[in-house]
Amino acid sequence: MRRIALTVQYDGTDYAGFQLQPYQRTIQGELQTALSGLLQHQVRIIGAGRTDAGVHALGQVVSLLTDNPIPDENLLRAANNVLPESISVTRCATVADGFHPCYDAVAKLYSYKIVNRGLRSPFLNRYAWLVPDPLDVDAMAQAAQALVGEHDFTAFAAAGRTTRTTVREVYGIRIERDGDLLEAWAAGSGFLYMMVRIIVGTLVEVGRGALDAPD
């Protein structure tokens, strides 16, 4: 039996998140269905984390066990031939048996894009939040620094969380502007249910002037 690690990318717009959900289309479900067919046995995918409905991924690591001798490079090509166009495998490698994509992850990095203008962009509509109001990026960046470190993030978690603790460590938050496009980057040990969305929403309220940035 060998353990294989896959790095996957996906457009999550049409999915109910990563984790299996009854009667809903998910990234884990699509991967398990496609790879079970290729490897000719039932495959169970373990992910580095769960993404919420509509969230995309550029480099999410998952793993599986198989006794199929297919070479890694062949599995990479075959997987991309049978997966939906919205999901792609960018790397495939046999790893040590003790590897776990969640516990061995060094950090998790989220990017949240904002189109900051009065008119929507048809090219970014699926990937960015349209905010027409002027935003003070310096105030947003200042407010973000108060969230860096280890804190209880209960106030930034949506209802429905199932975690045992709401304490998380945020390594850093960066706000960048390129013309009308803003991008917020958040890196940490892990994030609560919808935590990044709520953080970004709060920072936007600071940028609008509706909330004061902490001193």
Disulfide bonds with the S-S distance in Angstrom:
none
